[in-house]
């Protein structure tokens, strides 16, 4: 049953070829049992999101191959793949789409441990050419939230209202901890520990923690009571019901309207991302110049940019944001004009 699910998940041809054809001939029941679990284990070698992207890309190739009886989808030939990549380039005008198609085909062939047509020199040439022809422009990159915008957020919010207090708390934590909104929404009471002058937040699962080693973020209290994320968090927690805390419960849950204000719902379910995204847009639309240029990810980028422009050491900066590489970290930073001017000022001329 498990292997049949994997067949559906990718393609019947992939798990009937290469090394899998050898496993299909096993006679020993114990070995066949091991082989039945092996496919799903191999699938798990990449993060779920990455695997889904590869699968979708490969299925698009299968759809193209099905349009002509001259093309064999799997195992594929370099000649046919080059025709497909040319088709992708012509129809999408996107070098990232060409890369995605390339990686999806390569992934499927690697699953079966058969030679991949993407190793062909002409396939490599098309991939390189697409970048020259179309370019590698970054599109729709959101602007970062600035410290002034954070201060204005607090100024215009009624923190005596539990709903507004909760939302401000989410936004401040995302900014100060370089968090994705999904990470903040999945904080549980048992993940937090308060200390003198700071809070420690532990994560069981994070997009940047693909090997599931766990992550820990420390956020310091600031001298500004109004915008201090730790003090705002404590204030939010103090407004919740005083009943014993269940450490497995989410901190940021839905609120129900009452005559006296709002109260936390009893169902242990985190707020949906779409709800917080709507709160972000409605809250920040009067703060930022154009809300279309900003998203919830602007909070993570904003905190990162503020820290970088303040001169925080790269090693501490990268650890705080849980980035695996310098290039990934740099993609979040928007250098201030003062920081950029500092380069030429330090030239000694």
C-alpha positions as CSV (number, residue, x, y, z in Angstrom):
1,X,0.0,0.0,0.0
2,X,2.8,2.4,0.9
3,X,4.6,1.8,-2.4
4,X,1.4,2.2,-4.3
5,X,1.0,5.7,-2.7
6,X,4.6,6.6,-3.8
7,X,3.8,5.4,-7.3
8,X,0.8,7.8,-7.4
9,X,2.9,10.5,-5.8
10,X,5.5,10.5,-8.6
11,X,5.0,8.3,-11.6
12,X,4.6,4.6,-12.2
13,X,7.5,4.6,-14.6
14,X,10.0,6.0,-12.1
15,X,9.5,3.2,-9.5
16,X,9.4,0.5,-12.2
17,X,12.9,1.4,-13.5
18,X,16.5,1.3,-12.5
19,X,17.2,0.1,-9.0
20,X,13.4,-0.4,-8.3
21,X,13.2,-3.0,-11.1
22,X,15.8,-5.0,-9.2
23,X,13.9,-4.8,-5.9
24,X,10.8,-6.0,-7.7
25,X,12.5,-9.3,-8.3
26,X,13.3,-10.0,-4.7
27,X,11.9,-13.4,-3.4
28,X,12.7,-13.1,0.3
29,X,9.6,-11.8,2.1
30,X,11.8,-9.8,4.7
31,X,13.7,-8.1,1.9
32,X,10.5,-7.3,0.0
33,X,9.1,-5.8,3.2
34,X,12.2,-3.5,3.4
35,X,11.9,-2.6,-0.2
36,X,8.2,-1.6,0.2
37,X,9.3,1.1,2.7
38,X,12.4,2.2,0.9
39,X,10.6,4.3,-1.7
40,X,8.9,6.6,0.8
41,X,12.2,6.9,2.7
42,X,14.0,8.0,-0.4
43,X,11.3,10.5,-1.1
44,X,11.9,12.0,2.4
45,X,15.5,12.8,1.5
46,X,14.4,16.3,0.6
47,X,12.1,18.7,2.5
48,X,8.4,18.3,1.7
49,X,8.1,21.6,0.0
50,X,11.1,20.9,-2.2
51,X,9.9,17.5,-3.1
52,X,6.4,18.8,-4.0
53,X,8.0,21.4,-6.3
54,X,10.2,18.7,-8.0
55,X,7.1,16.5,-8.4
56,X,5.0,19.2,-10.0
57,X,7.8,20.1,-12.4
58,X,8.3,16.4,-13.4
59,X,4.5,16.0,-13.9
60,X,4.6,19.0,-16.3
61,X,7.3,17.2,-18.3
62,X,5.2,14.1,-18.4
63,X,2.3,16.1,-19.7
64,X,4.4,17.6,-22.5
65,X,5.8,14.2,-23.4
66,X,2.3,12.8,-23.7
67,X,1.5,15.3,-26.4
68,X,3.7,13.4,-28.9
69,X,4.2,9.7,-29.5
70,X,7.8,10.4,-30.4
71,X,8.8,11.3,-26.8
72,X,9.5,8.9,-24.0
73,X,8.9,10.5,-20.7
74,X,11.0,8.2,-18.6
75,X,13.8,7.4,-18.8
76,X,14.1,10.5,-20.9
77,X,16.6,11.3,-23.6
78,X,18.7,14.5,-23.6
79,X,17.4,15.4,-27.1
80,X,13.8,15.3,-26.0
81,X,14.5,17.2,-22.8
82,X,16.3,20.0,-24.7
83,X,13.1,20.4,-26.9
84,X,11.0,20.6,-23.7
85,X,13.3,23.2,-22.1
86,X,13.1,25.3,-25.3
87,X,9.3,25.0,-25.0
88,X,9.4,26.2,-21.4
89,X,11.7,29.1,-22.2
90,X,9.4,30.1,-25.2
91,X,6.2,30.0,-23.2
92,X,7.2,31.3,-19.8
93,X,10.1,33.7,-20.7
94,X,11.5,32.7,-17.3
95,X,14.9,31.3,-16.5
96,X,13.6,30.1,-13.1
97,X,10.9,28.0,-14.9
98,X,13.7,26.4,-17.0
99,X,15.6,25.6,-13.9
100,X,12.5,24.2,-12.2
101,X,11.9,21.9,-15.2
102,X,15.5,20.8,-15.2
103,X,15.5,20.0,-11.5
104,X,12.2,18.1,-11.7
105,X,13.5,15.8,-14.4
106,X,16.8,15.3,-12.7
107,X,15.1,14.5,-9.4
108,X,12.9,11.8,-10.9
109,X,15.9,10.1,-12.7
110,X,17.9,10.3,-9.5
111,X,15.1,8.5,-7.6
112,X,15.4,5.6,-9.9
113,X,19.2,5.8,-9.9
114,X,19.3,6.0,-13.7
115,X,21.4,8.4,-15.8
116,X,19.8,11.8,-16.0
117,X,19.4,13.5,-19.3
118,X,20.0,16.8,-17.5
119,X,23.7,15.9,-17.2
120,X,24.0,16.5,-21.0
121,X,26.1,19.5,-22.1
122,X,23.4,20.8,-24.4
123,X,20.9,20.8,-21.5
124,X,23.4,22.7,-19.4
125,X,23.9,25.1,-22.3
126,X,20.1,25.8,-22.4
127,X,20.0,26.5,-18.7
128,X,22.9,29.0,-19.0
129,X,21.4,30.6,-22.1
130,X,18.1,31.2,-20.4
131,X,19.8,33.4,-17.8
132,X,21.5,35.4,-20.5
133,X,18.4,35.7,-22.7
134,X,15.8,36.4,-20.0
135,X,18.0,37.6,-17.1
136,X,17.7,36.8,-13.4
137,X,15.7,39.7,-12.2
138,X,14.2,39.4,-8.8
139,X,10.5,40.2,-9.1
140,X,7.9,41.2,-6.5
141,X,10.4,41.4,-3.7
142,X,8.7,43.0,-0.7
143,X,10.1,46.1,1.1
144,X,11.2,45.8,4.7
145,X,9.4,47.3,7.6
146,X,11.5,50.0,9.3
147,X,11.9,50.9,13.0
148,X,9.9,54.1,12.4
149,X,7.0,52.0,11.1
150,X,7.1,49.7,14.1
151,X,7.0,52.8,16.4
152,X,4.0,54.1,14.5
153,X,2.3,50.7,14.7
154,X,2.5,50.8,18.5
155,X,1.4,54.5,18.6
156,X,-1.8,53.9,16.6
157,X,-2.8,50.7,18.3
158,X,-5.0,50.4,21.3
159,X,-3.1,47.9,23.5
160,X,-6.0,47.7,26.0
161,X,-7.9,45.9,23.3
162,X,-6.8,42.2,23.5
163,X,-7.2,41.7,19.7
164,X,-5.0,44.6,18.8
165,X,-2.5,43.7,21.5
166,X,-2.2,40.2,20.2
167,X,-1.6,41.3,16.6
168,X,1.0,43.9,17.7
169,X,2.7,41.2,19.8
170,X,2.8,38.9,16.7
171,X,4.3,41.6,14.5
172,X,6.9,42.7,17.1
173,X,8.1,39.2,17.7
174,X,8.4,38.6,13.9
175,X,10.4,41.8,13.6
176,X,12.7,41.3,16.6
177,X,13.3,37.5,16.1
178,X,13.6,37.6,12.3
179,X,10.7,35.2,12.3
180,X,8.4,34.1,9.6
181,X,4.8,34.6,10.6
182,X,4.2,30.9,10.5
183,X,7.0,30.4,13.1
184,X,5.4,32.9,15.5
185,X,1.9,31.4,15.1
186,X,3.3,28.0,16.1
187,X,4.8,29.2,19.4
188,X,3.5,27.2,22.3
189,X,3.7,28.0,26.0
190,X,6.2,25.3,26.5
191,X,8.5,26.9,23.9
192,X,9.1,30.0,25.9
193,X,11.2,30.7,29.0
194,X,11.5,34.1,30.6
195,X,14.8,35.3,32.2
196,X,16.1,38.5,33.6
197,X,16.2,40.9,30.7
198,X,15.3,38.5,27.9
199,X,13.1,35.6,26.6
200,X,14.2,32.3,25.0
201,X,11.9,30.9,22.3
202,X,12.6,27.3,21.1
203,X,11.3,25.9,17.9
204,X,10.5,22.2,17.2
205,X,10.1,22.7,13.4
206,X,11.1,25.6,11.2
207,X,11.5,26.0,7.5
208,X,15.2,26.7,8.0
209,X,15.6,23.6,10.3
210,X,15.2,20.9,7.6
211,X,17.2,18.4,9.7
212,X,14.9,18.9,12.7
213,X,17.7,19.8,15.1
214,X,15.6,22.5,16.8
215,X,16.3,26.2,16.9
216,X,16.6,28.7,19.8
217,X,16.1,32.4,19.5
218,X,16.8,34.9,22.3
219,X,15.2,38.3,22.4
220,X,16.3,41.0,24.8
221,X,14.1,43.5,26.6
222,X,14.6,47.0,25.4
223,X,14.7,50.3,27.3
224,X,11.6,51.5,25.3
225,X,8.6,50.1,27.1
226,X,6.3,51.0,24.2
227,X,8.0,48.9,21.5
228,X,9.8,46.3,23.6
229,X,8.7,42.9,22.2
230,X,9.4,41.1,25.5
231,X,7.3,43.5,27.5
232,X,4.5,43.5,25.0
233,X,4.6,39.6,25.1
234,X,4.3,39.7,28.9
235,X,1.5,42.2,28.7
236,X,-0.4,40.0,26.2
237,X,0.1,36.9,28.4
238,X,-1.1,38.8,31.5
239,X,-4.4,39.7,29.7
240,X,-5.2,36.1,29.1
241,X,-7.2,33.9,31.4
242,X,-5.5,33.2,34.7
243,X,-6.3,29.4,34.6
244,X,-3.3,27.0,34.7
245,X,-1.3,27.1,31.5
246,X,-1.1,24.0,29.3
247,X,2.4,24.0,27.9
248,X,1.2,22.2,24.7
249,X,-1.2,25.0,23.8
250,X,-0.5,27.6,21.2
251,X,0.1,31.1,22.5
252,X,-1.6,32.9,19.6
253,X,-5.0,31.4,19.2
254,X,-8.3,32.9,17.9
255,X,-10.2,35.4,20.1
256,X,-13.9,35.4,20.6
257,X,-15.8,38.7,21.1
258,X,-17.5,39.2,24.5
259,X,-19.4,42.0,26.1
260,X,-16.3,43.2,28.0
261,X,-13.9,42.7,25.1
262,X,-12.2,39.5,23.8
263,X,-11.3,36.1,25.3
264,X,-9.1,33.3,24.1
265,X,-10.9,30.4,22.5
266,X,-10.5,27.1,24.2
267,X,-9.7,25.1,21.1
268,X,-5.9,24.5,20.8
269,X,-5.4,25.7,17.3
270,X,-3.1,28.4,16.0
271,X,-4.4,31.4,14.1
272,X,-4.4,30.9,10.3
273,X,-1.8,32.6,8.3
274,X,-4.5,34.2,6.1
275,X,-6.1,35.8,9.1
276,X,-2.8,37.4,10.2
277,X,-2.0,38.5,6.6
278,X,-5.3,40.3,6.6
279,X,-4.6,41.9,9.9
280,X,-1.2,43.0,8.6
281,X,-2.7,44.6,5.6
282,X,-5.4,46.4,7.5
283,X,-3.0,47.6,10.2
284,X,-0.1,48.7,8.1
285,X,-2.0,50.2,5.2
286,X,-2.0,53.6,6.9
287,X,1.6,53.3,8.0
288,X,3.5,52.3,4.9
289,X,3.5,54.3,1.6
290,X,2.0,51.5,-0.5
291,X,0.7,48.3,1.2
292,X,1.2,46.4,-2.1
293,X,4.9,46.7,-1.6
294,X,4.8,45.0,1.8
295,X,3.8,41.6,3.2
296,X,4.2,39.8,6.5
297,X,7.6,38.8,5.3
298,X,8.5,42.5,5.5
299,X,8.7,42.1,9.2
300,X,11.5,39.5,9.0
301,X,13.3,41.5,6.4
302,X,12.8,44.7,8.4
303,X,14.4,43.3,11.5
304,X,17.2,41.8,9.5
305,X,17.9,45.1,7.7
306,X,17.8,47.1,10.9
307,X,20.3,44.8,12.6
308,X,22.6,44.8,9.6
309,X,22.6,48.6,9.3
310,X,23.3,48.9,13.0
311,X,26.5,46.9,12.5
312,X,25.5,43.6,14.2
313,X,28.3,41.1,13.6
314,X,27.6,38.8,10.6
315,X,27.9,35.6,12.7
316,X,25.4,36.7,15.3
317,X,23.1,38.1,12.7
318,X,23.1,34.9,10.7
319,X,22.5,32.7,13.8
320,X,19.6,34.9,15.0
321,X,17.9,34.6,11.6
322,X,18.6,30.8,11.3
323,X,20.1,31.3,7.8
324,X,22.2,28.5,6.6
325,X,24.3,30.6,4.2
326,X,25.6,34.1,3.9
327,X,23.8,34.5,0.5
328,X,20.5,33.5,2.0
329,X,21.0,36.0,4.8
330,X,22.0,38.8,2.5
331,X,18.9,38.3,0.4
332,X,16.8,39.7,3.3
333,X,18.9,42.8,4.0
334,X,18.2,46.3,2.5
335,X,21.3,48.4,3.2
336,X,20.6,51.9,4.3
337,X,22.1,54.8,2.3
338,X,24.4,55.6,5.3
339,X,25.8,52.0,5.2
340,X,26.4,52.2,1.4
341,X,28.1,55.5,1.6
342,X,30.4,54.2,4.4
343,X,32.2,52.0,1.7
344,X,33.6,55.0,-0.2
345,X,34.1,57.0,3.0
346,X,36.5,54.3,4.3
347,X,38.7,54.3,1.2
348,X,41.2,56.8,2.6
349,X,41.0,59.3,-0.2
